[in-house]
Amino acid sequence: MGVTRERVRQLEAQALRKLRHPNRIRFLNELHERG
């Protein structure tokens, strides 16, 4: 992988921001309730 550690850190931070998005949380909760 030709990706620098800094780039990996940026991607992780970006992914965490997306995961913390309220709509994403609601979506995951709905999936969880469906079983």
Backbone torsions as a table, in degrees:
resi	resn	phi	psi	omega
1	MET	NA	120.6	179.6
2	GLY	-90.9	50.9	-178.9
3	VAL	-116.3	130.9	-180.0
4	THR	-74.9	158.8	179.2
5	ARG	-61.0	-36.2	179.6
6	GLU	-62.5	-40.6	179.6
7	ARG	-65.5	-41.6	178.4
8	VAL	-61.0	-42.2	180.0
9	ARG	-62.8	-39.9	179.0
10	GLN	-64.0	-43.3	-179.4
11	LEU	-64.9	-39.1	178.6
12	GLU	-63.9	-43.7	179.6
13	ALA	-62.5	-40.8	179.7
14	GLN	-64.5	-43.1	179.9
15	ALA	-63.6	-41.5	179.8
16	LEU	-64.8	-38.6	178.0
17	ARG	-62.8	-41.2	179.6
18	LYS	-65.2	-41.5	-178.3
19	LEU	-66.2	-30.8	-178.8
20	ARG	-80.6	-6.5	-178.1
21	HIS	-63.1	131.1	-176.0
22	PRO	-52.0	-41.5	-179.8
23	ASN	-63.0	-38.9	179.4
24	ARG	-65.2	-40.1	-179.9
25	ILE	-64.3	-43.6	179.5
26	ARG	-63.3	-41.1	178.7
27	PHE	-60.1	-46.4	-179.9
28	LEU	-65.1	-38.2	178.6
29	ASN	-63.5	-40.4	179.1
30	GLU	-64.3	-43.0	178.0
31	LEU	-61.1	-41.6	-177.7
32	HIS	-64.7	-40.1	-178.2
33	GLU	-68.3	-30.4	178.7
34	ARG	-71.6	-19.8	175.8
35	GLY	86.7	NA	NA
